[in-house]
Amino acid sequence: MNHRDQPFEHRAHGEGHDALWHGSVDGTGDGLGDAGLAGPDSMMVEPAGLDARVLAVSSRRSVRRRISSLLRGRVESIEFVDSAAEALEFINTSSTDLVIIERALGKGDGIKLLETITMHHPMMVGVVLGAIHSADDAVRAMRAGACDLIPISSSGADTARRMNEAVDRAQRVRRYEARVDRLKKLCNKLNDARHEVTGQIGGLCSDLTEAYKDLTQQFGDVKISSELETLLRQELDIESLLRTLLEFTLSKIGPTNAAVFMPTSGGDYSVGAYVNFDIARETAEIMLDQLADAIPESVEHLDGVRAMSGRDEMTEMLGSSAYWVEDSTMMTITCREGGECLAVLALFRDRSRSFDEDDVRMLEIIGTLFGRQLARVIQTHHRHLPKDQWGLSGDYGMDEPGDDDWDCGDDSYGGFAA
């Protein structure tokens, strides 16, 4: 059970303090008996601040009274307990800066109690009061964490000074711990901020990487567009234009079957040119004639590239004509200018060699520029006629697919007709 003394009785600064010790040097006396007042020199010690919290462990009223007298006006609070068990309970549940322990605690040992306290509270400042019988006792006390051992021989003034120094030490430790706590909280905040900034930087780096990729892609697209437009603008003959178109397409997308379907004056579509990559020569033209009725009709109203693969997707788009390409992967692009479909370009090959996103983007560039140049060619060839009389197939030297071969330096290529 804890015992709290009555509130301190404040004295004038000029009054003396009770002496703490008297008795024999060899320890035969208890050193804590009543004593007369110390001389005026005890008041030479300046009082410490008032932010130290003290626990005194002693069962003797005379010791408590003298501790109270010495610490009056120097600490924030002081509590008294009788035993080691009460001291441990109090320290574990309350905030304490300085513990003052009487050397003899009935059958207990004050040094052992201090050792137990500092084992669990390493920053605790401790003082041992009472007779120290040997150097071994002093060493034990210091190892237990005592900052001072106040011996029996200490004068009243010396006791007051050393007690005050212990209070100052406890205050410094408390302020140090408070500073460490503040620094820990600040470090935690800085660490949280670091993680946040790191996350933002990571996100920014990802954004920059994506932006760089997009920019690189755009530069690449601009370069390809410039290259293709330069090639196409040189061609004002339809056959040369188709040849240049297919040569460029295969150089960028790789080996593939390719066909350009163009509208006729009758409103349907025919094959304007094709490249045969892996189709049997004797069936290529029959197959393309079948696809000329199905592919343009399915995609002429669509913008952009349409990609499809396998039987189900092919059948959905081409109906019964999907028979010819059911095991293929295909891309189509409607080549427009001024909202009018001028041609449909279709690429297809075995499904094991599917087209990727770069191929889709490439075909979109090719289709846009081809439609633009095809419009120029038509305008050049028909500028002497009203626009409603402009036609495509058969009006400027185009023939239906025949037996002419386009040799690209590889036996796998052939079957170009215009």
C-alpha positions as MATLAB code, in Angstrom:
seq = 'MNHRDQPFEHRAHGEGHDALWHGSVDGTGDGLGDAGLAGPDSMMVEPAGLDARVLAVSSRRSVRRRISSLLRGRVESIEFVDSAAEALEFINTSSTDLVIIERALGKGDGIKLLETITMHHPMMVGVVLGAIHSADDAVRAMRAGACDLIPISSSGADTARRMNEAVDRAQRVRRYEARVDRLKKLCNKLNDARHEVTGQIGGLCSDLTEAYKDLTQQFGDVKISSELETLLRQELDIESLLRTLLEFTLSKIGPTNAAVFMPTSGGDYSVGAYVNFDIARETAEIMLDQLADAIPESVEHLDGVRAMSGRDEMTEMLGSSAYWVEDSTMMTITCREGGECLAVLALFRDRSRSFDEDDVRMLEIIGTLFGRQLARVIQTHHRHLPKDQWGLSGDYGMDEPGDDDWDCGDDSYGGFAA';
ca = [
       0.000    0.000    0.000;
       1.409    3.392   -0.992;
       1.711    6.175    1.542;
       1.775    9.802    0.539;
       3.156   12.332    3.024;
       1.405   15.560    3.645;
       2.201   18.365    1.143;
       5.577   19.973    1.556;
       5.825   22.738    4.117;
       7.755   25.498    2.351;
      10.410   27.299    4.287;
      12.170   30.555    3.653;
      15.291   30.170    1.552;
      17.521   31.057    4.457;
      16.419   28.191    6.722;
      18.514   25.070    7.154;
      17.682   21.406    6.392;
      17.535   18.367    8.594;
      20.723   16.309    8.568;
      20.210   12.937    6.947;
      22.804   10.748    8.630;
      24.353   10.188   11.999;
      25.910    7.106   13.524;
      29.172    5.228   13.496;
      31.377    4.901   10.435;
      31.649    1.131   10.782;
      27.917    0.792   10.232;
      26.961   -0.273   13.767;
      24.461    2.560   13.889;
      21.566    2.750   11.447;
      22.694    6.185   10.273;
      19.096    7.321    9.999;
      18.213    8.371   13.479;
      16.922   11.822   14.386;
      19.498   14.573   14.031;
      19.726   18.255   14.644;
      19.343   20.801   11.887;
      22.217   21.185    9.503;
      24.111   24.438    9.459;
      23.334   27.331    7.133;
      25.932   26.071    4.636;
      23.387   23.493    3.456;
      21.524   26.292    1.706;
      24.447   26.937   -0.647;
      22.963   24.270   -2.985;
      20.696   25.853   -5.596;
      17.348   24.093   -5.923;
      16.825   22.039   -9.070;
      13.891   22.321  -11.457;
      10.484   21.031  -10.551;
       9.999   18.324  -13.173;
      11.495   15.264  -11.442;
       9.178   12.579  -10.027;
      10.659   10.729   -7.051;
       9.861    7.438   -5.348;
      11.366    6.826   -1.897;
      11.453    3.281   -0.527;
      11.628    3.214    3.258;
       9.368    2.050    6.051;
      10.755    4.461    8.653;
       8.959    7.722    9.244;
      12.150    9.516   10.303;
      13.815    8.699    6.955;
      10.781    9.840    5.036;
      10.652   13.088    6.968;
      14.270   13.871    6.198;
      13.951   12.964    2.518;
      10.961   15.288    2.318;
      12.941   18.033    4.018;
      15.878   17.646    1.594;
      13.759   17.557   -1.574;
      11.244   20.206   -0.596;
      10.809   22.640   -3.523;
      13.178   20.701   -5.771;
      10.941   18.068   -7.362;
       7.551   17.822   -9.017;
       6.312   15.033   -6.764;
       7.540   12.502   -4.210;
       5.863    9.226   -3.241;
       6.751    6.828   -0.427;
       6.350    3.054   -0.229;
       7.332    0.584    2.468;
       8.569   -2.489    0.624;
      10.258   -3.791   -2.525;
       6.995   -5.292   -3.805;
       5.190   -1.958   -3.499;
       8.112   -0.170   -5.166;
       8.079   -2.513   -8.190;
       4.305   -2.201   -8.553;
       4.453    1.590   -8.354;
       7.286    1.908  -10.910;
       5.529   -0.428  -13.338;
       2.319    1.607  -13.216;
       3.541    5.173  -12.708;
       6.050    7.540  -14.229;
       9.142    7.786  -12.038;
      12.462    9.550  -12.674;
      14.400    8.992   -9.425;
      14.195    6.150   -6.901;
      15.749    6.577   -3.436;
      16.119    3.244   -1.648;
      17.117    2.657    1.954;
      19.956    0.108    2.148;
      18.207   -2.015    4.771;
      14.568   -2.848    3.933;
      13.613   -5.047    6.836;
      14.623   -8.510    5.617;
      15.147   -7.152    2.097;
      18.162   -5.675    0.374;
      17.924   -2.186   -1.147;
      20.756   -2.906   -3.596;
      18.987   -6.031   -4.868;
      15.783   -4.015   -5.326;
      17.634   -1.357   -7.322;
      19.192   -4.062   -9.519;
      15.711   -5.453  -10.274;
      14.360   -1.983  -11.079;
      17.163   -0.974  -13.420;
      17.022   -4.344  -15.179;
      13.531   -3.453  -16.447;
      13.985    0.342  -16.481;
      17.591    0.992  -17.593;
      17.185    4.766  -17.613;
      16.026    4.930  -13.990;
      18.249    7.050  -11.721;
      18.820    5.399   -8.338;
      20.300    6.439   -4.990;
      21.110    4.063   -2.103;
      20.837    5.415    1.441;
      22.455    3.805    4.447;
      25.659    2.258    5.690;
      27.969    0.683    3.126;
      29.926   -2.003    4.934;
      32.559   -2.825    2.328;
      33.971   -2.003   -1.095;
      32.157   -5.053   -2.434;
      28.847   -3.504   -1.347;
      29.777   -0.287   -3.129;
      30.663   -2.171   -6.297;
      27.371   -4.111   -6.133;
      25.415   -0.896   -5.742;
      27.140    0.766   -8.676;
      26.622   -2.297  -10.875;
      22.981   -2.296   -9.821;
      22.691    1.200  -11.296;
      23.107    3.501   -8.320;
      24.288    6.963   -9.309;
      25.322    7.682   -5.711;
      25.802    5.977   -2.343;
      25.268    8.396    0.504;
      27.371    7.120    3.406;
      26.867    7.609    7.090;
      29.716   10.060    7.327;
      28.189   12.612    4.991;
      27.481   15.964    6.537;
      24.086   17.612    6.230;
      25.331   20.022    3.564;
      27.074   17.266    1.604;
      23.973   15.071    1.757;
      21.797   17.903    0.482;
      24.225   18.620   -2.352;
      24.473   15.004   -3.458;
      20.728   14.473   -3.212;
      20.239   17.579   -5.315;
      22.751   16.271   -7.878;
      20.763   13.032   -8.121;
      17.618   15.070   -8.782;
      19.465   17.054  -11.470;
      20.637   13.821  -13.056;
      17.084   12.428  -13.037;
      15.836   15.616  -14.684;
      18.488   15.384  -17.393;
      17.617   11.745  -18.063;
      13.928   12.586  -18.215;
      14.557   15.416  -20.648;
      16.846   13.166  -22.678;
      14.149   10.484  -22.867;
      11.578   13.099  -23.838;
      13.916   14.351  -26.537;
      14.502   10.798  -27.759;
      10.738   10.239  -27.875;
      10.292   13.432  -29.867;
      13.091   12.427  -32.213;
      11.559    8.959  -32.642;
       8.198   10.492  -33.487;
       9.889   12.888  -35.868;
      11.829   10.014  -37.433;
       8.603    8.062  -37.827;
       6.994   11.053  -39.507;
      10.044   11.530  -41.713;
      10.038    7.837  -42.528;
       6.348    7.990  -43.424;
       7.054   11.060  -45.534;
       9.992    9.258  -47.142;
       7.787    6.304  -48.029;
       5.159    8.677  -49.398;
       7.730   10.605  -51.424;
       9.331    7.345  -52.559;
       5.930    6.132  -53.676;
       5.279    9.393  -55.469;
       8.716    9.276  -57.069;
       8.094    5.659  -58.050;
       4.772    6.653  -59.559;
       6.405    9.625  -61.265;
       9.146    7.394  -62.639;
       6.529    4.984  -63.921;
       4.633    7.875  -65.484;
       7.844    9.211  -67.011;
       8.718    5.756  -68.292;
       5.303    5.399  -69.859;
       5.527    8.925  -71.235;
       8.960    8.141  -72.659;
       7.638    4.963  -74.231;
       4.668    6.844  -75.647;
       6.944    9.609  -76.923;
       9.339    7.074  -78.416;
       6.425    5.317  -80.027;
       5.096    8.582  -81.395;
       8.515    9.477  -82.808;
       8.679    6.032  -84.353;
       5.204    6.456  -85.833;
       6.123    9.878  -87.203;
       9.288    8.448  -88.758;
       7.396    5.560  -90.365;
       4.627    7.873  -91.539;
       7.156   10.217  -93.105;
       8.958    7.322  -94.766;
       5.782    5.790  -96.184;
       4.280    9.077  -97.269;
       7.489    9.932  -99.138;
       7.303    6.596 -100.976;
       3.604    6.768 -101.764;
       3.545   10.376 -102.948;
       5.978    9.467 -105.693;
       3.457    7.020 -107.152;
       0.675    8.398 -109.330;
       0.153    5.137 -111.202;
      -2.186    2.722 -109.445;
      -0.127   -0.389 -110.164;
       3.078    1.214 -108.883;
       1.210    2.552 -105.859;
      -0.116   -0.901 -104.955;
       3.287   -2.504 -105.426;
       4.980    0.114 -103.227;
       2.258   -0.277 -100.606;
       2.607   -4.056 -100.357;
       6.397   -3.979 -100.408;
       6.428   -1.511  -97.520;
       3.783   -3.460  -95.594;
       5.688   -6.721  -95.791;
       8.966   -5.038  -94.850;
       7.402   -3.728  -91.610;
       5.029   -6.534  -90.633;
       6.903   -9.513  -92.003;
       5.856  -12.426  -94.214;
       2.078  -12.550  -94.576;
      -0.659  -13.010  -97.119;
      -1.979   -9.604  -98.125;
      -4.786   -8.446 -100.366;
      -6.089   -5.035 -101.398;
      -9.812   -5.053 -102.180;
     -11.046   -2.088 -104.198;
     -14.581   -0.979 -105.062;
     -15.767   -1.266 -108.649;
     -18.159    0.962 -110.552;
     -20.855   -1.652 -109.915;
     -20.693   -1.108 -106.164;
     -19.050   -4.416 -105.246;
     -15.363   -5.160 -104.577;
     -12.633   -6.967 -106.453;
      -9.018   -7.866 -105.735;
      -6.788   -4.985 -106.783;
      -3.524   -6.648 -105.726;
      -2.357   -9.465 -103.508;
       0.696  -11.186 -102.095;
       0.649  -14.949 -101.667;
       2.784  -16.138  -98.766;
       1.603  -19.607  -97.808;
      -1.468  -20.367  -99.955;
      -1.372  -22.994 -102.663;
      -0.988  -21.140 -105.958;
      -3.832  -22.953 -107.692;
      -6.339  -21.995 -104.969;
      -5.129  -18.468 -104.171;
      -7.205  -16.608 -106.758;
     -10.352  -18.632 -106.068;
      -9.976  -17.988 -102.348;
      -9.380  -14.257 -102.848;
     -12.432  -13.983 -105.133;
     -14.513  -15.516 -102.350;
     -13.001  -13.219  -99.736;
     -13.540  -10.169 -101.988;
     -17.276  -10.647 -101.530;
     -17.056  -11.138  -97.768;
     -14.257   -9.096  -96.188;
     -15.005   -5.591  -97.566;
     -18.711   -5.937  -96.952;
     -18.011   -6.780  -93.275;
     -15.518   -4.001  -92.536;
     -16.108   -1.125  -94.965;
     -18.263    0.691  -92.432;
     -15.683    0.288  -89.626;
     -12.897    2.683  -88.654;
      -9.452    1.577  -87.588;
      -7.929   -1.876  -87.559;
     -10.000   -4.941  -86.862;
      -8.062   -8.003  -85.679;
      -9.513  -11.493  -85.452;
      -8.245  -15.030  -85.008;
      -9.630  -18.555  -85.222;
     -12.766  -20.142  -86.594;
     -15.337  -18.501  -84.305;
     -14.221  -14.934  -84.900;
     -13.732  -15.518  -88.618;
     -17.184  -17.074  -88.972;
     -18.777  -14.197  -87.063;
     -17.295  -11.735  -89.543;
     -17.201  -13.643  -92.853;
     -19.959  -16.221  -92.564;
     -19.473  -19.229  -94.820;
     -16.459  -17.580  -96.513;
     -14.538  -18.069  -93.232;
     -13.846  -21.597  -94.501;
     -10.830  -20.241  -96.374;
      -9.167  -18.572  -93.363;
     -10.588  -20.396  -90.335;
      -7.130  -21.429  -89.105;
      -5.622  -17.981  -89.656;
      -5.178  -14.720  -87.790;
      -6.249  -11.630  -89.719;
      -6.073   -7.829  -89.634;
      -8.145   -5.525  -91.824;
      -8.120   -1.756  -92.320;
     -10.567    0.360  -94.274;
      -8.683    2.984  -96.268;
     -10.789    6.150  -96.325;
     -10.540    9.692  -97.523;
     -13.271   12.243  -97.100;
     -15.478    9.633  -95.431;
     -15.453    7.384  -98.510;
     -14.079    3.829  -98.513;
     -11.481    3.686 -101.281;
      -9.992    0.277 -100.456;
      -9.843   -2.482  -97.856;
      -6.453   -3.917  -96.945;
      -6.432   -7.401  -95.383;
      -3.440   -9.292  -93.953;
      -3.702  -12.920  -92.819;
      -1.398  -15.791  -91.964;
      -1.243  -18.937  -89.867;
      -2.580  -18.441  -86.346;
       0.700  -19.674  -84.840;
       2.263  -16.382  -86.023;
      -0.287  -13.927  -84.695;
      -0.130  -10.171  -85.166;
       0.876   -8.034  -82.185;
       0.068   -4.496  -81.053;
       2.928   -3.025  -83.072;
       1.542   -4.690  -86.206;
      -1.907   -3.249  -85.506;
      -0.469    0.254  -85.044;
       1.631   -0.120  -88.200;
      -1.372   -1.204  -90.284;
      -3.369    1.768  -89.050;
      -0.636    4.142  -90.273;
      -0.393    2.308  -93.588;
      -4.147    2.339  -94.139;
      -4.480    6.053  -93.374;
      -1.669    7.120  -95.711;
      -2.663    4.697  -98.466;
      -6.222    6.020  -98.474;
      -4.934    9.577  -98.672;
      -2.584    8.829 -101.607;
      -5.180    6.691 -103.373;
      -7.527    9.670 -103.333;
      -4.817   11.789 -104.978;
      -4.297    9.166 -107.702;
      -8.028    8.949 -108.407;
      -8.297   12.727 -108.564;
      -5.327   12.883 -110.949;
      -6.754   10.257 -113.297;
     -10.304   11.629 -113.286;
      -9.810   15.356 -112.944;
     -11.450   15.850 -116.392;
     -14.681   14.121 -115.206;
     -17.359   15.131 -112.717;
     -16.747   13.482 -109.354;
     -19.911   11.406 -109.546;
     -18.487    9.692 -112.618;
     -15.204    8.702 -110.942;
     -14.716    4.959 -110.774;
     -11.984    2.703 -109.535;
     -11.576   -0.706 -111.127;
     -11.054   -0.745 -114.900;
     -10.983    3.029 -115.349;
      -7.231    3.568 -115.250;
      -5.445    0.443 -116.285;
      -6.461   -1.988 -113.530;
      -7.121   -5.574 -114.516;
      -8.648   -8.448 -112.655;
      -6.114  -10.813 -111.022;
      -4.345  -12.948 -113.562;
      -1.371  -15.234 -113.806;
       1.298  -12.558 -113.474;
       3.713  -13.219 -110.607;
       5.370  -10.687 -108.308;
       8.806  -11.996 -107.481;
      10.188  -10.505 -104.263;
      13.345  -12.572 -104.140;
      11.744  -15.456 -102.240;
       9.884  -18.372 -103.709;
       7.312  -18.034 -100.944;
       6.200  -14.718 -102.358;
       4.317  -14.421 -105.595;
       0.942  -13.870 -107.142;
       0.929  -10.085 -107.327;
      -1.685   -8.913 -109.848;
      -3.035   -5.491 -110.615;
];
